[in-house]
Structure formats: structure tokens, C-alpha cells
Amino acid sequence: IAPASWQWPERMAARTLDLPRWEAGQRMMQSASPTAFSAIIAGNRIVTANREAIEGCKKAAVKAAETVRCTIRVSLERRDDSYASR
């Protein structure tokens, strides 16, 4: 039995799909649960668009040593099928 650090199952899955591991993982997640994958994509967009605000909020929480309330901006979502075509 190979050590888990060799990641054979992951490498075999990517090779089977003939894709780099990152894209293979996205494709497998999307096919396993399109709704959950859409939520991951939406969450990533929100975090990416608000990176500075989130970092500031984390610093404020550390300074206050408790949970703090922060404001982020959420833009109108547009349909993006770039992941579906992979």
C-alpha cells in the first residue's frame, strides 16, 4: 500500500480525465454535485472581491479578541459557464 502523500487516487483520476489535477478536481466536484460546486464558485467570487475588507475584518477581530461585524460588497451575479465547458 502506498503512502497517502503519494496521492495515487488523485493522480489517476486526473490522468483518466486527461486534465491537470486542478481542472480535473473542478470537473469531478461539478459532476458530483452541481449545486454544491456553484456555491463554492459563488463563495470564491465573494471572498476574492472582498479580500481587503476581509483581511481588515480579521485584524479587527484579533485586536478586539472577539467576533466583529464587517461589511462586504456583493455584486450582481452573472452566469459563467467557463467551468461547465471544461
Secondary structure as GFF3:
##gff-version 3
##sequence-region A 1 86
A	DSSP	three_ten_helix	4	6	.	.	.	ID=ss1
A	DSSP	alpha_helix	8	17	.	.	.	ID=ss2
A	DSSP	alpha_helix	21	32	.	.	.	ID=ss3
A	DSSP	alpha_helix	34	49	.	.	.	ID=ss4
A	DSSP	alpha_helix	51	64	.	.	.	ID=ss5
###
